[in-house]
Amino acid sequence: MSLKLKIENLHVRVGETPILKGVNLEIAQGEIHALMGPNGSGKSTLAYALMGHPKYEITEGTISIDGTNINDLDPCERARLGMFLAFQYPVTIPGVKVADFLRLAVSNVRHPERKEGESLISMREFRTELRETMKQLNMDAEFARRYLNDGFSGGEKKRMEILQLAMLKPKFALLDETDSGLDSDAVRVVSEGLAKLSGPEMGVLIITHHERLLEYNKPDFTHVMLAGKIVETGDASLAHELHAHGYAEVRKRHPEEAAQEEEQQQEATV
């Protein structure tokens, strides 16, 4: 039976500012969900809150995996339970090679009981798997010898996120605007990479402004966020509608949330 990531009545604030105001969402392994919405609607806040970023405080509601509440778990514990976040702006870590970073991350996720200083997975096993995975993703082996995101182009940083996803094999993958800032060719490469990894063992939440990332990863469900709430849910055709016509019609159908959005924008400019 597939696991479920369940979000119930989630309220999140940053400092004293409430961002999420009652989000409800359920993602099962094997499903692809797209989350779309205007800038400032709370999409990235949801991703960071799900992953346990300390800046994002849960004030009400629950996040659970297969019925187990994870609200109080730190990001490392959530990763060991099978959660993964691909960042919109991946961090650069000079001096740490991609292969070394991945070996440590894979060891910790696959062996949750592992303590700091204990043995990592065997080098031979890791090298073989890394080599095969990079070949599957059409990545040059030299990539693994570089320092993590140091001097990487935007497309290379996003491909690095997909490589992490492939090696960690999470139960739930959250992709926070992975297509942001990429040209069409880079988006295609990242999209195809994600499509190769999707399957019955992984639930996916793709946060995006655009339809490009969904071309190779057709969503089973598309959700629209406005003013910190999910106001509509549909299938892949809803993503196409939003891409073609924007959010004007959504705002008309949800005047209360549209008014809250306008109020937030006015406060931000004061």
Buried (B, 14 or more C-beta within 10 A) or exposed (E): EEBBBBBBEBBBBBEEEBBBBEBBBBBBBBBBBBBBBBEBBBBBBBBBBBBBBEEBBBEBBEBBBBEEEBEEBEBEEBBBBBBBBBBBEBEEEEEBBBBBBBBBBBBBBEBEEBEEEEEBBEEEEBEEBBEEBBEEBEBEEEBBEBBBBEEBEBBBBBBBBBBBBBBBBBBBBBBBBBBBBBEEEBBBBBBBBBBBBBEEBBBBBBBBBBBBBBEBBBBBBBBBBBBBBBBBEBEBEBBBBBBEEEBEEBBEEBEEBBEBBEEBEEEEEE
